[in-house]
Amino acid sequence: MKYDIVACFFAATSALAQSTAVRTAPDASALVSEAPASSNLLRALDSSLEAVISKVSPAVVQIVVNGYGPLEDHGHTTARIVRQHAIGTGIIVDSDGYIITNAHVVEGAQRVRVILPSPPTAESSLEVQPIHADQILDAEVLGTHKQSDLALLKVEATHLPTVPLRNDVRVRQGELVFAIGSPEGLRNTVTMGVVSSVARQIDSDNPMAYIQTDAALNPGNSGGPLVDIDGNVVGINTLMLSEGGGSEGLGFAIPAAIVNFDYQSLRKSGHVQRVAIGATVQNITPTLAVGLGLARSWGAIVSDVNPEGTGEAAGLKIGDIVLAIDDRPILGLPDFMAALYLHPSDQVLKIEVLRGTSRMSFNVPVTVYHDKLAELADIPDLQKILIRRLSIFVTNLDGKVRSLLPDARSDYGVVVIAQTGGTNAVETGLQTGDIIHVVDRTPLQSISQLQGLVHNLKSGDPVVVQVERNGKLQYLAFEMD
């Protein structure tokens, strides 16, 4: 089908161009003979595109979420918790009612409902059990993974239409794609665009790489599929960059390989297991390459090796340039993280590096872990305190919280368990899971101490906090508004 659509598109474009040229010719009979040919080609193109959408859309559902969150009044976040309502999209990946969507769509949900699509028309060739229009089912959240922003839902239904997840679909820059979802609550909306980039890292501190598209995405598209002209899901739409809140042609989707990996993990255990090799890697920049005298000015370099970790035991050293993992070329940090992300947890990882001018290969046993930060959201509300001036919810580092942060280096501090928005929010750099140890050289022992320190800060005051993030200490500096 892919080549049929492309052929139709270019043939129709060519025929239209010829038809336009004929219109300027003195012989009017030529125009009559050319017009039907271009019209037929456009109809063939239209039918091909329609077939792609009819193949996928029956498996696309609307997700309605009711929950609770902090009240925003004219951009200011208050301590009042109010009932909130959100709409997103999901795709049915198993006929027995398993649905993939974004984790942020169901975050803080008290109740999740799924609106199944209307049944296919009589002309549809889909061989599925008919569904009643607007059938609404309660859904259970089986698991979420905040790092990838994916969640798995389950509804009590069978014989549902599905769209399969595949790892072998090649995505190419410039290819035609479609986004299906519920923008602004408008169910089963289809937009069309192209793949702008096959691996876009939008945050230098986050190695996650997305498929970038100019297909229109708006609030409500989150969790919906991005599909190619064969009807293959190439990604799950997750975010957009926008100044005004609407689509500006900068949409991003989680690659299908990541989606499938998380789906299998969430369905099996309710969480995503990932592997680590006891080493930290960062992108190589031209300046870094000159300063360190590296053989290349691009790629990924080992910047830290944990003492007594599996990487050190296997032979990795700081300064090694990573060439490949499991025979997959590594061109930068996103490639490195993707290779690690998709590596089987029960297999030794093969890594090839460049050390000086020598190519070396190591077999590194992996350490398996899963992200427990999502469980911070389950902390009872009575233990959550809103630090309004910092736009964060915090709790003390004790009891259950300590068990959720196994890498914590001490038994004291204040843990960030959620962030709040607002137009006047201070850009602190704090993230969920951060353990605040020190504020302006004052060690923290409790939330009440943090409240007192923040209360005494004036607008314009510089603030430096020492936080522990993923077992590593770092400073965050900002000014109070």
C-alpha positions as CSV (number, residue, x, y, z in Angstrom):
1,M,0.0,0.0,0.0
2,K,2.9,2.4,0.8
3,Y,4.1,2.5,-2.8
4,D,0.6,2.7,-4.2
5,I,-0.1,5.8,-2.1
6,V,3.3,7.4,-3.0
7,A,2.8,6.5,-6.7
8,C,-0.7,8.0,-6.7
9,F,0.5,11.2,-5.0
10,F,3.3,11.8,-7.5
11,A,1.2,10.7,-10.5
12,A,-1.6,13.0,-9.4
13,T,0.7,15.9,-8.9
14,S,2.3,15.3,-12.3
15,A,-1.1,15.0,-13.9
16,L,-2.3,18.3,-12.3
17,A,0.8,20.1,-13.5
18,Q,0.2,18.8,-17.0
19,S,-3.5,19.8,-16.8
20,T,-2.5,23.3,-15.7
21,A,-0.1,23.6,-18.6
22,V,-2.8,22.5,-21.0
23,R,-5.1,25.3,-19.8
24,T,-2.7,27.8,-21.3
25,A,-2.6,25.9,-24.6
26,P,-4.8,27.1,-27.5
27,D,-6.3,23.7,-28.0
28,A,-9.2,23.5,-25.6
29,S,-9.9,19.8,-26.4
30,A,-6.6,18.8,-24.7
31,L,-8.0,20.2,-21.4
32,V,-11.1,18.0,-21.7
33,S,-9.0,14.8,-22.2
34,E,-6.5,15.5,-19.4
35,A,-8.9,16.5,-16.6
36,P,-10.5,13.0,-16.0
37,A,-7.0,11.4,-15.7
38,S,-5.9,13.7,-12.9
39,S,-9.3,13.5,-11.2
40,N,-9.1,9.7,-11.1
41,L,-5.6,9.7,-9.7
42,L,-6.7,12.1,-6.9
43,R,-9.6,9.8,-6.2
44,A,-7.2,6.8,-6.0
45,L,-5.0,8.8,-3.6
46,D,-8.0,9.7,-1.5
47,S,-9.2,6.1,-1.3
48,S,-5.7,4.9,-0.3
49,L,-5.5,7.5,2.6
50,E,-9.0,6.6,3.7
51,A,-8.1,2.9,3.8
52,V,-5.2,3.7,6.1
53,I,-7.3,5.6,8.6
54,S,-10.1,3.0,8.6
55,K,-7.5,0.4,9.4
56,V,-6.3,2.2,12.6
57,S,-9.1,4.4,13.9
58,P,-11.4,1.6,15.2
59,A,-8.7,0.8,17.8
60,V,-8.2,4.5,18.9
61,V,-10.2,5.4,22.1
62,Q,-10.9,8.5,24.0
63,I,-9.8,8.5,27.7
64,V,-11.7,10.6,30.3
65,V,-10.0,11.1,33.6
66,N,-11.4,12.5,36.9
67,G,-9.0,13.3,39.7
68,Y,-7.8,15.9,42.1
69,G,-5.0,18.6,41.9
70,P,-4.0,22.0,43.2
71,L,-6.3,24.9,42.2
72,E,-4.9,27.5,39.8
73,D,-6.5,31.0,40.2
74,H,-5.4,33.4,37.5
75,G,-2.1,31.6,37.1
76,H,-1.4,31.3,40.8
77,T,-1.3,27.9,42.4
78,T,-3.0,27.7,45.8
79,A,-3.0,25.0,48.5
80,R,-6.6,24.1,47.7
81,I,-7.1,20.7,46.1
82,V,-10.0,20.6,43.7
83,R,-11.6,18.1,41.4
84,Q,-10.1,18.1,37.9
85,H,-11.2,16.7,34.5
86,A,-8.8,15.7,31.7
87,I,-9.2,14.1,28.2
88,G,-6.7,12.1,26.3
89,T,-6.3,9.3,23.8
90,G,-5.3,5.7,23.8
91,I,-4.8,2.7,21.5
92,I,-6.1,-0.8,22.0
93,V,-3.1,-3.2,21.6
94,D,-4.9,-6.4,22.7
95,S,-8.4,-7.5,21.9
96,D,-9.0,-8.4,25.5
97,G,-9.0,-4.8,26.6
98,Y,-5.4,-3.7,27.0
99,I,-4.9,0.0,26.1
100,I,-1.7,2.1,25.9
101,T,-1.7,5.8,26.7
102,N,0.5,8.5,28.2
103,A,1.3,8.4,31.9
104,H,0.6,12.1,32.3
105,V,-3.0,11.5,31.0
106,V,-3.9,9.3,34.0
107,E,-1.6,11.0,36.6
108,G,-3.5,11.7,39.8
109,A,-6.6,9.9,38.5
110,Q,-9.4,8.8,40.8
111,R,-11.5,7.4,38.0
112,V,-10.5,6.5,34.4
113,R,-13.1,5.8,31.7
114,V,-12.6,4.8,28.1
115,I,-15.0,5.7,25.3
116,L,-14.8,3.1,22.6
117,P,-15.2,4.2,19.0
118,S,-18.3,3.9,16.9
119,P,-18.6,0.6,15.0
120,P,-17.1,0.4,11.5
121,T,-19.4,1.1,8.6
122,A,-20.9,-1.8,6.6
123,E,-18.3,-1.1,3.8
124,S,-15.4,-1.7,6.3
125,S,-13.4,-4.9,5.8
126,L,-12.4,-5.1,9.4
127,E,-13.4,-8.5,10.8
128,V,-14.1,-7.6,14.4
129,Q,-17.1,-7.9,16.7
130,P,-19.3,-4.8,16.4
131,I,-19.3,-2.3,19.3
132,H,-22.1,-0.1,20.3
133,A,-21.5,3.5,19.6
134,D,-20.3,5.6,22.5
135,Q,-19.8,2.6,24.8
136,I,-18.1,3.8,28.0
137,L,-16.1,1.4,30.2
138,D,-14.3,1.9,33.5
139,A,-10.6,1.3,33.1
140,E,-8.0,0.1,35.6
141,V,-4.4,1.5,35.5
142,L,-2.2,-1.5,35.5
143,G,1.0,0.5,35.6
144,T,2.8,3.6,34.5
145,H,6.4,4.6,33.6
146,K,7.0,8.3,34.1
147,Q,10.4,8.4,32.3
148,S,8.9,7.3,29.0
149,D,5.5,8.8,29.8
150,L,3.6,5.6,29.1
151,A,0.7,3.9,31.0
152,L,-1.2,0.6,30.5
153,L,-4.9,0.4,31.1
154,K,-7.3,-2.5,31.2
155,V,-11.0,-2.6,30.4
156,E,-13.4,-5.6,30.8
157,A,-14.2,-6.3,27.2
158,T,-13.2,-8.8,24.5
159,H,-13.0,-9.0,20.8
160,L,-12.0,-5.4,20.5
161,P,-10.3,-4.0,17.3
162,T,-6.6,-3.7,17.8
163,V,-3.6,-2.1,16.2
164,P,-0.4,-4.1,16.7
165,L,2.9,-2.7,18.1
166,R,6.0,-3.6,16.0
167,N,9.7,-3.1,16.5
168,D,10.7,-3.5,12.9
169,V,9.0,-0.5,11.3
170,R,11.6,1.8,9.8
171,V,10.9,5.5,10.2
172,R,12.3,8.0,7.6
173,Q,12.6,11.7,7.7
174,G,10.1,13.3,5.3
175,E,7.7,10.4,5.2
176,L,3.9,11.0,5.4
177,V,2.3,10.3,8.8
178,F,-1.1,10.7,10.5
179,A,-2.0,11.5,14.0
180,I,-5.3,10.3,15.4
181,G,-6.8,11.5,18.7
182,S,-9.2,13.7,20.6
183,P,-7.8,17.2,20.4
184,E,-9.9,19.5,22.7
185,G,-12.2,16.5,23.2
186,L,-13.1,16.1,19.5
187,R,-13.0,12.3,19.2
188,N,-11.5,10.5,16.2
189,T,-9.8,13.5,14.7
190,V,-7.2,12.9,12.0
191,T,-4.3,15.2,11.1
192,M,-1.6,14.7,8.5
193,G,2.0,15.7,8.2
194,V,5.5,14.4,7.8
195,V,8.3,13.1,10.0
196,S,10.4,16.1,10.7
197,S,13.1,14.2,12.6
198,V,13.4,10.5,13.5
199,A,15.3,11.1,16.7
200,R,14.9,14.5,18.4
201,Q,16.4,15.1,21.8
202,I,14.5,18.1,23.1
203,D,16.1,18.4,26.5
204,S,19.9,18.1,27.0
205,D,19.4,16.8,30.5
206,N,17.0,14.1,29.3
207,P,18.4,11.5,26.9
208,M,14.9,10.5,25.6
209,A,14.7,10.8,21.8
210,Y,11.4,11.4,20.1
211,I,9.9,11.2,16.6
212,Q,9.2,14.8,15.6
213,T,6.3,15.6,13.3
214,D,4.5,18.6,11.9
215,A,1.1,16.8,12.0
216,A,-1.1,19.0,14.1
217,L,-1.2,17.9,17.8
218,N,-3.3,19.7,20.4
219,P,-4.3,19.0,24.0
220,G,-6.2,15.7,23.9
221,N,-4.0,14.1,21.3
222,S,-1.7,12.7,24.1
223,G,-1.6,8.9,24.0
224,G,-2.9,8.7,20.5
225,P,-1.0,6.9,17.6
226,L,1.2,8.4,15.0
227,V,0.9,6.0,12.0
228,D,2.6,5.7,8.6
229,I,0.9,5.2,5.3
230,D,0.8,1.4,5.8
231,G,-1.2,1.9,9.0
232,N,1.8,0.9,11.2
233,V,2.1,2.6,14.6
234,V,5.4,4.4,14.5
235,G,4.9,6.2,17.8
236,I,2.6,7.4,20.6
237,N,2.0,11.2,20.5
238,T,3.1,12.6,23.9
239,L,3.9,16.4,23.7
240,M,4.1,19.5,21.7
241,L,6.2,22.7,21.8
242,S,3.9,25.7,21.7
243,E,4.0,29.4,22.8
244,G,0.2,29.9,22.6
245,G,-1.0,26.4,23.7
246,G,-2.1,25.3,20.2
247,S,-0.3,23.3,17.4
248,E,2.7,25.1,15.9
249,G,3.9,22.1,13.9
250,L,6.3,20.9,16.7
251,G,4.8,17.6,17.9
252,F,6.7,14.6,19.4
253,A,5.9,10.9,19.6
254,I,7.5,8.1,21.7
255,P,9.1,5.6,19.2
256,A,7.2,2.4,18.7
257,A,10.1,0.2,19.9
258,I,10.0,2.0,23.3
259,V,6.2,1.7,23.5
260,N,6.3,-2.0,22.8
261,F,9.1,-2.6,25.3
262,D,7.1,-0.7,28.1
263,Y,3.9,-2.4,27.2
264,Q,5.4,-5.9,27.6
265,S,7.0,-4.9,30.9
266,L,3.9,-3.2,32.3
267,R,1.6,-6.1,31.3
268,K,4.0,-8.6,32.9
269,S,4.9,-6.9,36.2
270,G,3.2,-3.5,36.4
271,H,6.5,-1.6,36.2
272,V,9.3,-1.2,33.7
273,Q,12.5,-3.0,34.3
274,R,15.6,-1.3,32.9
275,V,19.3,-2.2,33.0
276,A,22.3,-0.2,34.1
277,I,26.0,-1.0,33.6
278,G,27.5,1.2,36.3
279,A,28.7,4.0,34.0
280,T,27.6,7.5,33.0
281,V,27.7,8.7,29.4
282,Q,27.4,12.2,27.9
283,N,27.4,13.7,24.4
284,I,30.7,14.7,22.9
285,T,30.8,18.3,21.7
286,P,33.5,19.9,19.5
287,T,34.8,21.9,22.5
288,L,35.0,18.7,24.6
289,A,36.7,16.9,21.8
290,V,39.4,19.6,21.5
291,G,39.9,19.9,25.2
292,L,40.3,16.1,25.8
293,G,42.2,15.5,22.5
294,L,39.6,13.0,21.3
295,A,39.8,11.2,18.0
296,R,36.3,12.5,17.0
297,S,34.1,15.5,17.8
298,W,30.8,13.7,18.0
299,G,29.3,10.6,19.7
300,A,29.1,9.5,23.3
301,I,31.9,9.4,26.0
302,V,32.0,7.6,29.3
303,S,32.2,10.4,31.9
304,D,31.9,8.3,35.1
305,V,32.4,4.7,36.1
306,N,31.0,3.6,39.4
307,P,33.6,2.1,41.7
308,E,33.1,-1.7,42.1
309,G,30.3,-1.6,39.5
310,T,29.8,-4.0,36.6
311,G,31.2,-1.6,34.1
312,E,34.5,-1.1,36.0
313,A,34.8,-4.9,36.6
314,A,34.4,-5.5,32.8
315,G,37.1,-3.0,32.0
316,L,35.3,0.3,31.0
317,K,37.2,3.5,31.8
318,I,36.4,7.2,32.0
319,G,37.2,8.7,28.6
320,D,36.1,5.7,26.5
321,I,34.1,6.7,23.4
322,V,31.2,4.3,22.9
323,L,31.0,3.0,19.4
324,A,28.3,0.3,19.6
325,I,26.1,-1.6,22.0
326,D,24.8,-5.1,21.0
327,D,26.2,-4.3,17.5
328,R,24.0,-1.2,17.3
329,P,26.0,2.0,16.3
330,I,26.0,4.7,19.0
331,L,26.1,8.2,17.5
332,G,25.2,10.1,20.7
333,L,23.6,9.9,24.1
334,P,20.0,9.1,22.8
335,D,21.4,6.1,20.9
336,F,23.2,4.9,24.0
337,M,20.1,5.3,26.3
338,A,17.9,3.6,23.7
339,A,20.2,0.6,23.4
340,L,20.4,0.3,27.2
341,Y,16.6,0.7,27.5
342,L,15.9,-2.1,25.0
343,H,18.5,-4.5,26.2
344,P,17.1,-7.7,27.6
345,S,17.5,-7.9,31.4
346,D,18.7,-11.5,31.4
347,Q,21.6,-11.1,28.9
348,V,25.1,-9.7,29.1
349,L,25.6,-6.4,27.3
350,K,28.2,-6.2,24.6
351,I,29.8,-2.8,24.3
352,E,32.5,-1.6,21.8
353,V,34.6,1.5,22.7
354,L,37.4,3.6,21.3
355,R,40.2,4.2,23.8
356,G,42.7,6.5,22.2
357,T,43.2,4.9,18.8
358,S,42.4,1.3,19.9
359,R,39.0,-0.4,19.4
360,M,38.0,-2.5,22.4
361,S,35.1,-4.8,23.2
362,F,33.7,-5.7,26.6
363,N,30.9,-8.0,27.9
364,V,29.2,-6.2,30.8
365,P,26.8,-8.0,33.2
366,V,23.8,-5.7,33.7
367,T,22.1,-4.5,36.9
368,V,18.3,-4.6,36.7
369,Y,16.1,-2.0,38.4
370,H,12.8,-0.3,37.9
371,D,11.7,3.3,38.5
372,K,9.9,3.7,41.8
373,L,9.4,7.5,41.5
374,A,5.8,6.9,40.2
375,E,5.0,5.4,43.6
376,L,5.7,8.7,45.3
377,A,2.3,9.8,44.0
378,D,0.7,7.2,46.3
379,I,1.9,8.9,49.5
380,P,-1.2,9.9,51.5
381,D,-2.3,13.5,51.1
382,L,-1.8,14.2,54.8
383,Q,1.9,13.7,54.3
384,K,2.1,16.0,51.3
385,I,3.0,19.7,52.0
386,L,2.8,22.4,49.3
387,I,5.7,24.8,49.3
388,R,3.8,27.4,47.4
389,R,6.7,29.8,46.6
390,L,8.8,26.9,45.1
391,S,5.7,25.3,43.4
392,I,6.5,21.9,44.8
393,F,4.8,19.2,47.0
394,V,7.3,17.7,49.5
395,T,7.4,15.1,52.2
396,N,10.0,14.0,54.8
397,L,12.5,11.4,54.0
398,D,11.4,8.6,56.3
399,G,9.5,5.3,56.4
400,K,8.0,4.3,53.1
401,V,9.6,7.2,51.2
402,R,13.1,6.0,52.1
403,S,12.2,2.5,50.6
404,L,11.2,4.1,47.3
405,L,14.6,5.8,47.0
406,P,17.1,3.0,47.5
407,D,20.0,5.0,46.1
408,A,19.6,7.8,48.8
409,R,22.9,8.5,50.4
410,S,21.6,9.7,53.8
411,D,18.6,9.4,56.0
412,Y,17.7,13.1,56.2
413,G,16.3,15.7,53.9
414,V,13.1,16.7,52.2
415,V,11.8,14.8,49.1
416,V,10.1,16.5,46.1
417,I,7.1,14.3,45.3
418,A,5.3,16.5,42.8
419,Q,5.5,19.8,40.9
420,T,2.8,22.4,40.3
421,G,2.4,24.9,37.5
422,G,1.5,28.5,37.3
423,T,2.6,31.6,35.2
424,N,4.5,33.0,38.2
425,A,6.2,29.7,39.2
426,V,9.9,30.1,40.1
427,E,12.2,28.2,37.7
428,T,14.0,26.2,40.4
429,G,15.1,23.2,38.4
430,L,13.8,20.9,41.1
431,Q,12.4,17.6,39.9
432,T,10.2,14.8,41.3
433,G,12.4,12.5,43.3
434,D,14.9,15.1,44.2
435,I,16.1,15.0,47.9
436,I,16.8,18.5,49.2
437,H,19.7,18.3,51.6
438,V,20.9,21.9,52.0
439,V,19.3,25.4,51.4
440,D,21.9,28.3,51.4
441,R,24.4,26.2,53.4
442,T,21.7,25.2,56.0
443,P,21.3,21.4,56.3
444,L,17.6,20.4,56.2
445,Q,16.1,18.0,58.7
446,S,12.4,18.6,58.1
447,I,9.7,20.2,56.1
448,S,9.0,22.7,58.8
449,Q,12.6,23.9,58.6
450,L,12.3,24.3,54.8
451,Q,9.0,26.3,55.2
452,G,10.7,28.6,57.6
453,L,13.7,29.2,55.3
454,V,11.6,29.8,52.2
455,H,9.2,32.1,54.2
456,N,12.2,34.4,55.0
457,L,13.4,34.8,51.4
458,K,12.6,38.0,49.7
459,S,11.9,38.7,46.0
460,G,15.2,38.8,44.1
461,D,17.2,36.8,46.8
462,P,19.6,34.3,45.3
463,V,19.0,30.7,46.5
464,V,21.3,27.7,46.2
465,V,20.0,24.3,47.1
466,Q,22.0,21.1,47.2
467,V,19.9,18.1,46.0
468,E,20.5,14.5,45.5
469,R,19.2,13.2,42.2
470,N,19.6,9.5,41.2
471,G,22.2,9.0,43.9
472,K,24.4,12.0,42.8
473,L,24.7,15.4,44.5
474,Q,24.4,18.7,42.6
475,Y,23.7,22.3,43.2
476,L,20.7,24.2,41.8
477,A,20.8,28.0,41.8
478,F,17.9,30.4,41.2
479,E,16.4,33.8,42.3
480,M,13.1,34.2,44.1
481,D,10.3,36.0,42.3
